[in-house]
Amino acid sequence: MNKILLFNPKSANGKYRIPNSILSIAASVEGIYDWVIVDGNRDPEPLQTMESYLNTGEYKYLGFTVMPGPQLKQSIPFAKAIKEKFPNTFMVWGGYFPSTQPKVILDSGYVDFIINGPGDHAFPQLIEALENNTPYEFIKNIIYKSGDKIVKTVKEDLFEQDPLPPLPYDKLNEIYNIKKYLGRTYLGERTLAYHSSIGCPFTCSFCAVVPIFEARWKAKSAQNVYKDIKYIKDKWGADAIEFHDNNFFVSEKRTVEFAKLIKPEKMSWWGMARIDTMDKFSDESLALISEAGCRIIFFGAESGNNLILDQLDKGGTQTGDQIIRFAERLKKFNIIPEYSFVLGTPAPTPEQVEAQIDFEIDFIKKVKRVNPRTEIVLYTYSPVPTEGSTLFKQVQEAGFRYPQVLEDWISPAWENFDMRKNPLTPWLTPEMIDKIRDFETVLNGVYPTVTDIRLSMLKRKAIQAVAGLRYKVNMYKYPYEIKLLQKVWKYRQPEIQGF
C-alpha cells in the first residue's frame, strides 16, 4: 500500500492541455513508486475514478496540484470526501494556491502536507520519510501542521532543470491519449502546452509567482526544450506550442538558440515576457524569433502610469512611454504583442482610484492607435499575499481579508476574484467595476481578439460596426447590444479562457 494517486483538477471547459505540473511530480517518483494520474479535464467522473483506485487498498498517497480559481471547485470537495472515506491516506497539495494560503488549507483538517514551491525533490523525499517513518522536518519546501502551529521548512534553492528526469509522456499516453491534449488554437491544429523554465527574476507585488520563487529563475537548455518538443511533434503530431513559463524570454541567448533549432520544424508558438527585457533584444534576434514561428507574445504591461508601475513593484526599467514604443516596434516583425493591464489598484481616495481607471482607458486607446493588432487583456487588481510588500500592506490597511474557511473559496464571488474579474476589494465601487467591464466589452467589440478562431470575418465586421461609434465617442456605459452578440457568438476571452 504505497502507490501514489496524482490528481489534476478541472481547470477549463472543453480545453485539454498536458498536465505538466502534476506530470513533473510523476517524473520525480517514476521507477521508485507506482503512480497513476487522474485528470479532471479528461475524466467525466474523476472522484469515482479516484475512489476506484483507493478501494483497491494499494494507494496511500494523494497529490493534488491546485491553482486558484476553477481548480478549487474539484479540489476542495474531492479532498474532503476522500479524507472522510479513506482517513489513512496522506493528502499532499502543491501549486500556487496552497503555497500562498497554507493556514486555511491545513486548518481544514483534510490536507496533511503542502509542497511550497517546486516539488521535484520535496515530494519524493516526503513520501520516503512517510514510508520509513523517519523525520520530515528537514525536508525543504514543505508546510505542515504540528499541533496548532503551522510549520514552514526552509525554501530550497532553485535547482538546474536539465538534470531533472524527463516527463513520462508515454506512460501518460497509456492513461489518456496524448493526441487529445493537443488542441486546436489560433496557433495551430494540434497545440502543445510546455514548461521550459520555472520562476521569474522580478518581484512584482501583484504576482503569485513572487512568493513561490522569490525572484529566482531556472531554465532548461534550448537543446533540451527542442528535444522534448521534437519528440512530441514526431510521435503525436504537435504543430504549435504554448510556453506556459512565467517568463520564457528572460535570456536572449537561450531564446535565439531555441529559435534556430525550432525554425526548420515550422511550428507556431507563444510565450510570456517582460517588455523592458525584450526591448533590449536586437532587431536581428526579434526577426529570427518571428521567422522561427513566434506569432504572439504575452506581456504584463500592467499600467501606463509610471507611479502605478512603482506601486506594483514592477521593477526593471519599464515605463509608459516604453510600453507604447515597443508595441509599435513589434509591428515590423509581425509579432502580435498581447498586453495585460491591471486596473483598480488601491489609492487614498475613491476619486483617485477612478482617475487611475480613466487614465488606463485613455492609455490603452493610445496603444491601439500605434499598433491596432495589439491584444489587450484587462484584469482588476486582486491582492496577492506578498510578504513585506508595500502594496499588500496598503491592501490590509484598507480592510481586505481572505476567506478564513477553505470551503468559502469555492463561492462564486471568490472564484471570480481568483480569475481577476471580481476584486472584492474595499476601494473599488460597483460603478468602477462596471466602468472597467463596460470598456472591456466595447474594446473587444471594436478589436475582437485574433485568438478566437470560431469568430468568422462576417461576425467580426458586424460586432465592430456595432461597437465602433461607442469607442469613438467614449460612450461605454450599458453596452448591452455588444454583450448580446458576444454571448450569442460565444466570444472567447483570453484572460479567462486562453486560446
Secondary structure, 3 states (H helix, E strand, C coil): CCEEEEEECCCCCCCCCCCHHHHHHHHHHCCCCCEEEEECCCCCCHHHHHHHHHCCCCEEEEEEECCCCCCHHHHHHHHHHHHHHCCCCEEEEECHHHHHCHHHHHCCCCCCEEECCCCCCHHHHHHHHHHHCCCCCCCCCEEEEECCEEEECCCCCCCCCCCCCCCCHHHHHHHCCHHHHCECCCCCCCEEEECCEEECCCCCCCCCHHHHHCCCEEECCHHHHHHHHHHHHHHHCCCEEEECCCCCCCCHHHHHHHHHHHHHHCCEEEEEECHHHHCCCCHHHHHHHHHCCEEEEEEEEECCCHHHHHHCCCCCCCCHHHHHHHHHHHHHHCCEEEEEEEECCCCCCHHHHHHHHHHHHHHHHHHHHHCCCCEEEEEECCCCCCCCCHHHHHHHHCCCCCCCCHHHHHCHHHHHHHCCCCCCCCCCCHHHHHHHHHHHHHHHHHCCCCCCCCCCHHHHHHHHHHHHHHHHCCCCCCCHHHHHHHHHCCCCCHHHHCC
